[in-house]
Amino acid sequence: MDIMNLIIFLAVGALVGWLAGNIMKGSGFGIIGNIIVGVVGAVFGGFIFGLLGITTGGLLGSIVMAVIGAIILLYLISIVKKA
């Protein structure tokens, strides 16, 4: 992975984390928190979509998958915080 791919990866992670935070009516986690939520959400979304046999194509499909994964991640975090 060269530096340009890393920058794109982190930018997409920040975008996904920000989108998921806005959808879940959160106040956000800051830029670093959004990147972490976006990246972990992308991995989680990829795992879930893989289990369901759903494939995504291209950048837009990956972003949608990552946002769904990040939303599920934020939902699970909110359940754990309430318990």
Buried (B, 14 or more C-beta within 10 A) or exposed (E): EEEEEEEEBBEBBBBBBBBBBEEBEBEEBEEEBBBBBBBBBBBBBBEBBEEEEEEBEEEEEBBBBBBBBBBBBBEEEEEEEEE
